[in-house]
Amino acid sequence: MPTPVFTLGIEEEFQTIDPETRELRSHLSQIVENGRITLHEQVKAEMHEAVVEVGTNICQNIGEARTEVLHLRRQVIELADRQGLKIGAAGTHPFSRWQDQPITPDVRYDKIVEELQEAARSNLVFGMHVHVGIENREMGVYMMNTLRYFLPHLFALSTNSPFWEGRETGYKSFRTKVFERFPRTGIPGFFHSASDYDEFIALLVKTGCIDNGKKIWWDVRLHPFFDTIEYRICDMMMRADETIAVAAIMQALVAKIYKLKAQNLNFRIYRSALIKENKWRAARYGLDGNMIDFGIQEEVPTRKLILELLDFIDDVVDDLGSRHEVEYVLKMMEMGTGADRQLKVFRETGDLSKVVDYILAETTFGL
């Protein structure tokens, strides 16, 4: 049986920033409207007017994905520049207040705000989502069950939101703490089959909890309309290289688990409650804490677990053509996450405006 092509799609949510005040500033949908001329549906508005999302086309491999991510970053920076704005890549803004940021006029967002109230209005956070193509929904549910274990490892690498409304939060990712106010977020439960999953969705729709499966915002989900696994746990990362490296690991994990299943080998399934313990540690400490190795039932340095993860996927990365991208993770561990680097600038300067300047510079790195 031929191995499927694990296609990729990457979505990044950017901040639009006033170059004078360094505050978030609404782009009044101008970036989206102007961007549609060249980028069509690849550029979208989000619930707050100071957010702009871009998404790649379906990419056959990580090389294509890199080309698209770099192109989209360049384009969105250029579009913002025409509006007198800058583009920043981080999970939260260091000091802007959500209370000062207008909501994008749109029936869909109006409904979310009406239902979720302050949880929605305060959800001024920025993430990175990755879709990996799968054969079918049955395989998708199997992947969702298995991939849950690795989510905290990926999340720890991406942590990039240590500040919230001008305060140092003590977390490497405060974004996830803000987003957890939404229902149907976090680590999903276990599902026995695609029909089990579909029955769950149908029950939520029937009882008026949601109108479709897109209102499920778990850290990993089987996409309701496409044959993709969608990872949603990561903070928006500063450098395009970081986005690509983490996306390459996500793709490699799907390929590795598929390979094991084809050999009748199953990765052990762990309780959601245990995985949530590791997710909390990743949010609090990023790369610098310990996580639980459930196999040996001991705390282990997070960095060691990430190296073990690289070993786990090592036999599939050459077939995927992603060894170079995956190995960038070693550089990420050496230089620290976006949160580590933001905190370093703040400790050196005591000035959150300087942190914003650093974010802006890093967002353009390598373009």
C-alpha positions in Angstrom: 0.0 0.0 0.0 1.6 3.3 -1.0 2.2 5.8 1.8 -0.1 8.8 1.5 1.2 12.4 0.9 0.7 14.2 4.2 -0.1 17.6 2.7 0.3 20.7 4.8 -1.6 23.9 5.3 -0.4 26.6 7.7 -2.4 29.5 9.2 -0.7 32.4 11.0 -2.5 35.2 13.0 -0.6 38.5 13.0 -0.9 41.7 15.1 -1.3 45.0 13.4 0.7 47.6 15.3 1.0 51.4 15.3 4.7 52.1 14.7 4.6 55.3 16.9 2.7 54.1 20.0 3.6 50.4 19.5 -0.1 49.7 20.5 -2.3 47.3 18.6 -4.3 49.3 16.0 -7.2 48.4 13.8 -6.4 47.9 10.1 -10.2 48.6 9.4 -10.2 45.5 7.2 -8.1 47.4 4.7 -5.3 44.8 4.7 -7.9 42.1 4.0 -9.7 44.1 1.3 -6.5 45.1 -0.5 -4.9 41.7 0.0 -7.8 39.9 -1.7 -6.6 41.4 -5.0 -3.4 39.3 -4.9 -4.0 36.8 -2.1 -7.7 36.1 -2.7 -9.0 33.9 0.2 -5.5 33.4 1.7 -6.0 36.6 3.8 -8.8 36.9 6.3 -10.1 39.2 9.0 -10.5 37.9 12.6 -12.8 38.8 15.4 -10.7 41.8 16.6 -9.8 44.5 14.0 -6.1 44.4 15.0 -5.7 40.8 13.9 -5.1 39.6 10.3 -4.8 35.9 9.4 -3.1 34.4 6.4 -3.1 30.8 5.3 -1.1 28.9 2.8 -2.6 26.9 -0.1 -2.4 23.1 0.2 1.3 22.3 0.1 2.7 18.9 -1.0 5.7 19.1 1.3 7.5 21.3 3.8 9.6 23.1 1.1 6.4 24.3 -0.6 5.0 25.3 2.8 8.2 27.3 3.6 7.9 29.2 0.2 4.2 30.0 0.9 4.8 31.1 4.5 7.6 33.4 3.6 5.6 34.9 0.6 2.5 35.5 2.8 4.6 37.2 5.5 6.2 39.5 3.0 2.8 40.3 1.4 1.1 41.1 4.7 4.0 43.2 5.9 3.8 45.2 2.6 0.0 45.5 2.8 0.3 46.8 6.4 3.0 49.2 5.4 0.7 50.9 2.9 -1.7 51.5 5.9 1.1 53.0 8.0 1.1 49.9 10.2 3.6 47.2 11.3 3.1 43.5 11.6 4.0 41.6 14.7 4.1 37.8 15.5 3.5 36.9 19.1 0.8 35.1 21.1 -0.3 38.2 22.9 0.6 41.9 22.6 2.8 43.0 25.6 0.7 45.9 26.8 -2.3 46.7 24.6 -5.7 46.3 26.4 -8.4 44.2 24.8 -10.9 46.8 26.1 -9.5 49.3 23.6 -9.7 47.1 20.5 -12.8 47.1 18.3 -14.5 43.9 17.1 -14.7 43.3 13.4 -18.3 44.0 12.2 -19.6 40.6 11.0 -22.7 38.5 11.8 -20.6 35.5 12.7 -18.5 37.5 15.3 -21.6 39.2 16.6 -23.1 35.8 17.4 -19.9 34.6 19.2 -19.8 37.8 21.3 -23.5 37.6 22.1 -23.1 34.0 23.3 -19.7 34.2 25.0 -19.7 37.8 26.2 -16.5 39.0 27.8 -14.7 35.7 27.1 -15.0 36.5 23.4 -14.3 40.3 23.7 -11.2 39.6 25.8 -9.9 36.9 23.4 -7.2 39.1 21.9 -4.8 36.3 21.3 -2.8 35.1 18.3 -2.1 31.5 17.3 -0.7 29.3 14.6 -2.7 26.4 13.2 -1.4 23.5 11.0 -3.4 21.2 8.9 -2.0 17.8 7.9 -3.8 15.8 5.2 -5.0 12.3 6.1 -6.6 9.5 4.2 -10.1 9.5 5.8 -12.0 10.4 8.9 -11.4 7.0 10.5 -7.7 7.5 10.3 -8.3 11.1 11.5 -9.9 10.0 14.8 -7.1 7.5 15.3 -4.6 10.3 14.8 -6.4 12.7 17.1 -6.4 10.1 19.9 -2.7 9.4 19.5 -1.3 12.9 18.8 -2.8 14.3 22.0 0.2 13.0 23.9 2.7 15.1 21.9 0.7 18.4 22.1 2.5 19.8 25.2 5.9 19.1 23.6 4.9 21.1 20.5 3.3 23.8 22.6 6.4 24.3 24.8 8.4 25.0 21.7 5.9 27.7 20.5 5.4 29.6 23.8 5.5 33.3 22.9 3.0 35.2 25.2 4.6 36.1 28.6 2.9 39.5 28.9 -0.8 40.5 29.2 -2.0 44.1 29.4 1.3 45.4 30.5 2.0 42.8 33.1 4.5 40.0 33.3 2.2 37.0 33.9 4.7 34.4 35.1 3.6 32.2 32.2 5.6 31.5 29.0 2.2 31.3 27.3 -0.6 33.3 28.8 -2.4 33.1 25.5 -3.7 29.6 26.3 -5.0 30.8 29.7 -7.0 33.5 27.9 -8.4 31.1 25.3 -9.4 28.5 27.9 -12.3 30.7 28.8 -14.0 29.5 25.6 -16.0 26.3 25.8 -14.8 23.2 23.9 -11.1 24.1 24.1 -8.0 22.2 25.4 -7.0 18.6 25.1 -9.9 16.5 23.5 -11.2 13.3 25.0 -10.8 9.8 23.4 -13.1 8.7 20.6 -13.6 5.1 19.6 -14.3 5.7 15.9 -15.3 8.3 13.3 -19.0 7.4 14.0 -18.4 7.9 17.7 -17.0 11.4 16.9 -19.7 12.2 14.4 -22.4 11.3 17.0 -20.8 13.6 19.5 -20.8 16.5 17.0 -24.4 15.7 16.0 -25.5 15.7 19.7 -24.0 19.2 20.2 -25.7 20.5 17.1 -29.0 18.9 18.0 -29.0 20.4 21.5 -28.1 23.9 20.2 -24.6 24.0 21.7 -23.0 24.6 18.3 -24.2 25.1 14.7 -21.3 23.2 13.2 -18.1 21.4 14.0 -16.0 24.5 13.6 -17.2 25.7 17.0 -15.1 23.0 18.5 -11.8 24.7 19.3 -9.7 21.8 20.7 -5.9 21.8 20.6 -6.1 19.2 17.9 -9.2 18.3 16.0 -10.4 16.3 13.0 -11.5 19.1 10.7 -15.2 19.1 10.3 -15.2 19.7 6.5 -11.7 18.6 5.2 -9.7 15.3 5.5 -7.1 17.0 7.7 -5.9 16.8 11.3 -5.7 20.4 12.6 -3.2 21.3 15.3 -4.4 24.4 17.1 -2.3 24.5 20.4 0.6 26.7 19.4 1.2 30.4 20.1 2.0 32.5 17.1 5.8 32.3 16.7 8.0 35.2 15.9 10.2 33.8 13.1 9.0 32.1 10.0 11.7 29.5 10.6 10.1 28.6 13.9 6.7 28.2 12.3 8.1 25.9 9.7 10.1 23.8 12.1 7.1 23.1 14.3 4.9 22.4 11.3 7.5 19.9 10.0 7.4 18.1 13.4 3.6 18.0 13.2 3.7 16.5 9.8 6.4 14.0 10.8 4.3 12.9 13.8 1.3 12.1 11.5 3.6 10.2 9.1 5.3 8.3 12.0 2.0 7.2 13.6 0.7 6.2 10.2 3.8 4.1 9.7 3.5 2.4 13.1 -0.2 1.6 12.4 0.7 0.1 9.0 3.0 -2.3 10.9 0.2 -3.1 13.4 2.0 -1.1 16.1 0.0 1.3 18.3 1.3 4.2 20.3 0.0 4.0 23.8 -3.1 6.2 24.6 -3.0 8.3 27.7 -5.8 10.0 29.7 -6.6 13.6 28.7 -6.2 14.6 32.4 -2.6 13.5 32.4 -1.8 15.2 29.1 -3.4 18.4 30.6 -0.8 18.3 33.4 2.0 18.5 30.8 0.2 21.2 28.9 0.0 23.3 32.1 3.7 22.8 32.7 4.4 23.9 29.1 2.3 27.0 29.5 4.0 27.9 32.8 7.6 27.1 32.1 8.0 26.6 28.3 11.2 24.7 27.6 12.7 25.4 31.0 10.5 23.1 33.2 9.9 19.4 33.5 7.1 17.4 32.0 5.9 13.9 33.0 7.2 10.9 31.1 4.1 8.7 31.6 6.0 5.6 30.4 8.4 5.7 33.3 6.1 7.8 35.5 8.7 10.4 36.3 9.4 14.1 35.8 11.9 14.7 33.0 13.3 18.0 31.7 11.1 19.2 28.8 14.2 19.7 26.6 15.0 16.0 27.0 11.5 14.9 26.0 11.7 17.1 22.9 15.0 15.5 21.9 13.3 12.1 22.4 10.5 13.3 20.1 13.1 14.1 17.4 14.5 10.6 17.8 10.9 9.2 17.5 10.3 10.8 14.2 13.8 10.4 12.8 13.0 7.5 10.5 10.3 9.5 8.5 11.8 12.9 8.1 14.1 12.0 5.1 11.1 10.6 3.2 9.2 13.8 3.9 12.2 15.9 2.9 12.1 17.8 6.2 15.3 17.0 8.0 16.7 20.5 7.7 13.4 22.1 9.0 13.1 19.6 11.9 16.7 20.2 12.9 16.0 23.9 13.3 14.3 22.9 16.6 17.9 22.4 18.0 18.5 26.1 17.2 15.2 27.0 18.9 16.2 25.2 22.0 19.5 27.0 22.0 18.1 30.5 21.5 15.0 30.0 23.7 11.4 30.4 22.7 9.8 33.7 21.8 8.7 34.1 25.4 12.3 33.6 26.6 13.5 36.2 24.2 10.7 38.7 25.0 11.5 38.4 28.7 15.2 38.8 28.1 14.6 42.1 26.3 12.3 43.3 29.1 14.8 42.4 31.8 17.6 44.3 29.9 15.5 47.4 29.2 12.5 47.5 31.5 10.6 48.8 28.6 7.7 46.9 26.9 7.9 49.2 23.9 11.3 47.8 23.3 9.8 44.3 23.5 7.4 45.3 20.8 10.3 46.6 18.7 12.0 43.2 19.1 8.9 41.3 18.1 8.6 43.5 15.0 12.2 42.9 14.0 12.0 39.1 14.6 8.8 38.9 12.5 10.8 40.0 9.5 13.8 37.7 10.2 14.8 35.6 7.3 12.3 37.2 4.8 
